[in-house]
Amino acid sequence: MTRLVPKRSASWSILCLVGINAALAGWAAALLALTFVSILPALDGIAGSRPDIVVFSLAAALSSLLIGPLFWWLFLIRPHRFTLRRGILVGSCGSLVAHPLTWLLAMVIGSLSGLNTLLGQPLRELVPAMKDPNLIGEVLVSLFLSIYSLILVGWLTALVGGIVGGLLAKGLLVTCSE
């Protein structure tokens, strides 16, 4: 097990690198997940519209941008434990934890941009809290919807997060050991 302790000034550079890569990975995972869901015959092309793709891609990128560096700080940088295994684990866990925040941001972005539907369903029917805006109601609905999305595409987002987390950890191990 390789143990690596970067300088404190390097920690900010690492977090910036992780944030950029996490946002790109979140965007890519959202596109892959929406493509997978749109080809499932049982869901009848639920995520095939362009506004849905834009809203979810943006929400996934933003949530990954927030969660990725936070998890790297908490589980890799602060404890000074850089390993390939931890990078994969943190990437996978971070991508799974991003689901509720992605749904919440998708609902907020959708309502702010004037979209009346999200995944082919009217926002007012999908989210009863939209009739009377209530943050607690929207958070609860996003938790419910994230459980549903974790069942459908959680494996895909965990795979993308694990690959990106592992590649970042491997790159840092190679760079800092030289």
C-alpha positions, 0 to 999 in steps of 0.5 A, spaced: 500 500 500 503 506 497 502 512 502 503 519 499 503 525 503 503 531 498 504 538 500 499 543 503 500 547 497 499 541 492 492 540 496 488 545 492 491 544 486 489 536 487 482 539 489 481 543 483 483 537 478 478 533 482 473 538 481 474 539 474 474 531 473 468 530 477 464 535 473 466 532 467 465 525 469 458 527 472 456 530 465 458 523 462 455 519 467 448 523 466 449 522 458 450 515 459 445 514 464 439 518 460 441 514 454 441 507 457 434 509 460 431 512 453 432 505 450 429 501 455 422 499 452 419 499 459 420 506 460 418 508 453 423 513 451 422 517 458 429 521 457 429 522 450 427 530 450 433 535 449 431 539 455 431 533 459 438 531 457 441 539 458 437 539 465 440 533 468 447 533 465 448 540 468 445 538 474 449 532 474 456 536 473 454 541 478 453 536 484 459 532 482 463 538 482 460 539 489 461 532 492 467 530 488 472 535 491 469 534 498 469 526 498 477 527 496 478 532 501 475 528 507 477 521 505 484 522 501 487 528 502 486 530 510 487 523 512 493 523 507 492 516 505 492 516 497 491 509 494 488 506 488 483 502 492 481 508 496 481 513 489 476 508 486 472 507 492 471 514 493 469 515 486 464 510 486 461 512 493 461 520 491 457 518 484 452 514 488 451 520 493 450 525 488 444 522 485 439 526 491 443 532 489 442 531 482 435 530 482 434 536 487 438 541 482 434 538 476 428 540 479 430 547 481 434 548 474 427 545 471 423 550 474 427 556 474 428 555 466 421 555 465 420 547 463 413 545 465 416 537 464 421 533 467 422 526 464 416 527 460 412 528 466 409 535 468 413 538 474 406 539 478 405 532 478 412 529 479 413 534 485 407 536 489 411 541 492 412 545 486 404 547 487 406 550 493 414 551 494 417 547 500 424 546 500 423 540 505 418 537 500 422 538 494 428 534 498 424 528 500 421 528 493 429 528 490 430 522 495 425 518 493 427 519 485 434 518 487 432 511 490 429 510 483 435 512 479 440 508 483 436 502 482 436 503 474 442 507 473 446 507 480 451 501 477 453 505 471 454 512 475 458 508 480 462 505 474 464 511 471 465 515 478 470 509 480 474 509 473 475 516 474 477 516 481 482 510 480 485 514 474 486 520 478 489 516 484 493 512 479 496 519 476 497 522 483 501 516 485 505 516 479 506 524 479 508 524 486 512 518 487 517 521 482 
